[in-house]
Amino acid sequence: MTLRAGIFGYPIAHSISPAMHNAAFARIGFDATYEAWETPPDALAASVSRLRDGGYLGANVTVPHKRAVMDCLDETDDIAARIGAVNTIVIDGVIDSATDGVTGGRLLGTNTDAYGFIRSLELEAGVEVSGMDVALAGAGGAARAAAYGLAAEGIDTLYIANRTLERARTLADEMAAQGIRARAVALSSSSFADICRHADLLVNTTSIGMLHGPAEGESPVPVDALRPGLVVYDMVYNPSVTPLLSAAQDAGATCVGGLTMLVHQGAAAFERWTGAKAPADTMLAAARDALGL
């Protein structure tokens, strides 16, 4: 029996994870298929529960479910608990060739986003973030993963901007408890634009600029906040050049898109599900093909 894996999200039409993972399954000869599961918030609990029915390998979780899904699981590991968000669900069982299914059924949550983000920064921008001042747009699950990864790498100061200021304050307080200097500001405020003008690294973790998203064609920061010497990282990977990255390129900033983060976090999830080494080169090629690059 072909095992099933997939990604829970809403919207999910932009996702290239199916192309990436299906290419990886084919490369190693693993009998599984990966699907995109459009999942409105009110359907999340029932949809996740179906993973217990057998025949499933595991799942990914994306916007807007990375925090809410934690209530649907049996357990989260230390990384996911510290981040406060889950992007990968592992079924606590083994692939049983006699029954052609996954035995067990407990759903475990983990987070591979922090690893994928830092790995992508290292490979694509060649930067070490230790000692940097970082401007972070967003305070959701992806932002929490980025903040956790940045804190672990020893940044100096983290400025967190969000449309809902209280969420930014909550994350800033959590980072401060980990020994990181952190400050919360409103995303639309002039203060955040000023912060970007002096920061070493700007990271967009929001869906602003995402294809088919509610803010397609927009940028989380004004053009005049971008400059040479700034490293701009946009986790949005579809389109490959977002409005933020386009403006950053014009301003002479160093730009990194979210595609390699997608690949590296996906590779880590793939290895948790299959027990096999992920063919990251195949996954990147498939992701680029899916974007027409």
N, C-alpha and C positions, 0 to 999 in steps of 0.2 A: 504494500500500500504506500502510495506517495504521501509523505507527511506534509503538513501545512504550517507555514509561518506567515506573518504579516505585520502590518503596522496600523495601529489605531490612531486616527487623527480627524480633525474637522476644521477646515476643509483638508482634503487629501489628494485632490486631483493633480497637484504640482509634484507629488512625490516621485522620485526616481529610485527609491529603495528597492522596488520589485525588480527593476532591470539589473541593479547592482548585485543583489543577493541571488537571483536566479542564474546569473552568469557564474557566480561563485559555486553554486551547487553543481552546475554542469561541469565546471572545471575540475572538481574533485570527484565527480561521479557519485554524488550524494542524492538519493531519491527524495527530493522535497521540492515544494513550490512556495513562492513568497508572493503575497497579495496585498493590495491596499484596501483597508477596511474603513470606509467612510462612517464615522461614529459620532453622532450628535451627543452632547453631554448627557442628556437624559437616557441614552441607550448604552452608556459606557459600562455600567456594572453588569448588565445582562450579557453584553458582548464579551467582556473579559471572562466571565464565568464559563463560557463555552469552551475555553481552553482546557477545562477539566474533563471534557467529554472523551478524550482520546483522539489520536490521529494528528495532534498538533505538536510541533517542535518547539515553538516559542514565539515571542512577539516583540515588536518595538512599540514605543509610545511617543507621540509627538504632540504639538500644540493642538488643543489647549488642555491636554489631559495629564501632563507629567506629574502634577501634584495630586489631582483627584484620584488617579488610578491607585494610589497607595492604599486607599480605603477598600480596594477591591481584592487585595492580595493577602496571602497568609503570612508573609514575612518580607522584610526588606533587609538588605545587608548594611554593613556599617557605612559604606560609601554613600549609598542612596539615602540613608537616614541622616547623615551629616549634611548632604546637599539639600535634602528635603524634596527630592524629585526622583522619579523613576523614568528611564527611557528604554529599559530592556526587561522583559519578563522571561524568566527561565522556569520551565516545568520541572519540578523536583521528582525526577524519575529516570528511567533508562529506556533507550530504544530497544524494544523487545522484538526480535526477528520472528519469534514464534507466533505473535499476535499481530505483527505489522502495525504496532502502535506504540505510544509512550505510556509505560506503566508508571504508576504514582499519581500525581495530580495536584500536589501542593504548588501554589504559584509564588515564586520568589522574585522580588524586584531588586534590580541593581541599576547602576548608572555608569555608562561608558562615555558620556559626553565630556566630562572633565578631561579624561585621558585623550580623547580625540581632539579636543580643542588645543591643549598644550602641545600635543604631537604635531598638529597642523601648523601652529605658530613656529615651532622649531624648524620644520622642514621647508615651509613656504616663505617665511620672512627672515629666517636665520637669526631670530632675536632671542635673547635670554631676558625674561621679564623681571628678574630679581632687581629690586630697587626702583622700579618704574612707578610713575603716577599713571593710573588707569581710569579712563572715563567709560562707564558701563551703561549702555542704554537698555533698559528693561529690568524687571525684577521677578520674572516668572521662572519656570523650571530651567530653561536654558541659561538664564542669567545666574541662577544659583550654582549651576555646574561650572560656569566660567569663573565665578567668584571663588568657589572652592579650589579650583585648579590654580588660579592666580595666587591665592593665599598660600597654598602649599609650595609655590615657587618663590615666595618671599618678596612680593611687591611692597612698595612703600606705602602708597595711599590709593584707596579705591573710592571713586565718586560714582554713586549709583543714582541714575535718573529714570523716573518712571512716570507714566501719566497719572497714576494714583500714588500720590506722595507717601501715603501710609505704608504701602507695600515696600517702597524703597527704604523707608525708615526701618522697617522690620528686618530686611536683609542687612542693612548697615549695622544694626545692633548685633546681629548674629556674627558678622565679620569682626566687629570690634571685640566680641567675646573670644575670638580666636587670635586676638593680638594684632589685628590689622587696623590701621587708621582708616576709617570709613565715614563718608558723609553722604546724606541723601538730599537730592534736589528734584524739582519737578522737571520732567522731560522738556516741556515747552518753555521753560524759563530762560531768561537771558543769562542766568548764572551758569547753566549747563553749557551754553555756547562758549562762555568765557573759559570754563574748565577745559573744554576741548582745545581751545587755542593754546593752552599751556601744558596739556597732558602729553605723555610719551606714547600712549596707546589708547585708541578708541575702539570699543567693541560693541557692535550692535547685535543684541540677542532678541530683538523684537521681530515681529512679522512685517514691519513696515518695509515696503518695497517688494514684497513677495508676489510672484506671479499668481493670479487668481485670488489673492488675499484682499482684505478690506481696504488696505492702504497701498495698493499696487501703484507704482509710479511715483511714490513719495519717498522722502528721506527723513530719518529721525533727527538730523541736525542741519542747521543752515549752512549754505555754501561757504560763507565767510568765516566759519569756525574751523575750516580745514586749511592745512598749510604744509609746506615741505618739512620733513623731519618727523612728522606724525605717522605712526603706523595705524592703519585703519583696517579693522577686521570685521567683516559682515558675515554673520552666520547664515544669512539667506543665501541659498545656492541656486535658486531658480527664480529670476534669470541669473546667469553666471556673472554678469556685470549689472549690479543694482544701481539705482539712482545715487545712492551714497557712494559706491565705489567709482562710478563715473565722475562724480564731482571731486572725489578725492584724487583720482588720477589727474584731472585737470589742474588741481591745486599743487601737484608735485609730491603728494604723500605716497608712502609705501602701502600697497593695497593687497589684501588677502581675502579671497572669497571663502564661502563655507563648504566648498565641495570636498576638500581633503579632510576636513573635520568629519563630514558625513561618512567618508570612506573608512577612516580610522575608528570612529565609534562603531560603525557597522561591522568592521572586521573583528573587533573585540566581542560584540554580541554573537557573531557567527561562530566564533571559537567556543563561547559558552554553550551554545546550542548543540554543536556537532562534535565537540572534542577534537576537531581537526584544525590544523593551521589554516588560517584564512588566506586565500590568494589575493592579497591586496592590490597587486598590479592589475589583475583581471577585473576587480571591482571598480577601480578607478577608470579603466578603459570603458567599461560598460556604462558608468555614470556619465562620462564625457560624451559617449555616443548618444545617450538618452537626452542630453541637453543640446545635441547637434554641434558639439565642439570639435 
